[in-house]
């Protein structure tokens, strides 16, 4: 491959060179000259800029915390109820029912 002569007067070679030239000009014309850098906001250690919660803010945050805790407790109770229901409905032998009848059990005894 490297021992071949490349002819610069070939139509394909000139076409490729012209395409590269024009694409470079197009990219250069679209590329922005000035790139603006974003500046970070200065960190202020000034105590005047700090937010100090009022008693109303603290009460509101506490009430939100209580609501979240109650919701989590309700979810835990619902999950436990679902597990209980599923355990009542499914039996190891493949049968299912809310009340399991066992032949010869207390329900099967007839009154004389």
C-alpha positions in Angstrom: 0.0 0.0 0.0 2.8 2.5 0.9 4.8 1.8 -2.2 2.1 3.2 -4.6 2.3 6.6 -6.2 -0.6 9.0 -5.5 -1.5 11.3 -8.3 -2.6 14.7 -7.1 -4.1 15.5 -10.5 -6.6 12.6 -10.2 -10.2 13.8 -10.2 -11.1 11.8 -7.0 -8.1 13.2 -5.1 -8.9 16.8 -6.1 -12.6 16.3 -5.2 -11.6 14.9 -1.7 -9.2 17.9 -1.1 -11.9 20.4 -2.1 -14.5 18.7 0.1 -12.1 18.8 3.1 -11.3 22.5 2.4 -14.9 23.6 2.2 -16.0 21.6 5.2 -13.2 23.2 7.2 -14.4 26.6 6.1 -18.0 25.8 7.0 -17.0 24.5 10.5 -14.8 27.6 11.1 -17.7 29.9 10.2 -20.1 28.2 12.5 -17.7 27.8 15.4 -18.1 30.5 18.0 -15.2 32.9 18.5 -15.7 33.8 22.1 -16.6 31.1 24.5 -18.2 32.4 27.7 -17.1 30.8 30.9 -19.7 30.3 33.5 -18.7 31.7 36.9 -19.6 30.0 40.1 -21.5 32.0 42.6 -19.2 33.0 45.5 -19.7 31.1 48.7 -20.8 33.5 51.3 -19.9 32.9 55.0 -21.9 35.9 56.0 -24.4 35.0 58.7 -26.8 37.6 57.3 -27.4 35.5 54.2 -28.1 32.3 56.1 -31.8 31.2 56.4 -32.9 30.8 60.0 -36.1 28.9 60.4 -38.9 30.4 62.4 -41.0 28.5 64.9 -43.7 28.2 62.2 -41.2 26.7 59.8 -40.1 24.2 62.4 -43.7 23.3 63.2 -44.4 22.8 59.5 -41.4 20.5 59.1 -42.3 18.5 62.2 -45.9 18.0 60.9 -44.5 16.8 57.5 -42.3 14.4 59.3 -45.2 13.0 61.3 -47.3 12.6 58.1 -44.4 10.7 56.5 -44.0 8.4 59.5 -47.7 7.7 59.6 -47.8 6.9 55.9 -44.8 4.5 56.4 -46.5 2.8 59.3 -49.7 2.4 57.2 -47.8 0.8 54.4 -46.1 -1.7 56.8 -49.5 -2.6 58.2 -51.0 -3.1 54.7 -48.1 -5.3 53.7 -48.6 -7.4 56.9 -52.3 -7.7 56.1 -51.6 -8.8 52.6 -49.2 -11.5 53.8 -51.8 -12.7 56.3 -54.5 -12.9 53.6 -52.2 -14.8 51.3 -51.2 -17.3 54.0 -54.9 -18.0 54.7 -55.7 -18.5 51.0 -52.8 -20.8 50.0 -52.1 -24.2 51.4 -49.1 -26.5 50.8 -51.2 -29.2 49.1 -52.4 -26.8 46.4 -55.8 -26.1 47.9 -57.0 -22.7 48.8 -59.9 -21.3 50.8 -60.6 -18.9 53.6 -61.9 -21.7 55.9 -60.3 -25.1 55.5 -62.5 -28.1 55.9 -60.9 -31.2 57.3 -62.8 -34.4 57.0 -63.4 -35.8 60.5 -62.7 -32.5 62.1 -64.9 -30.5 64.5 -67.2 -29.4 61.7 -67.8 -32.9 60.5 -69.1 -34.2 63.9 -72.9 -34.6 63.6 -75.3 -34.0 66.4 -77.2 -37.1 67.5 
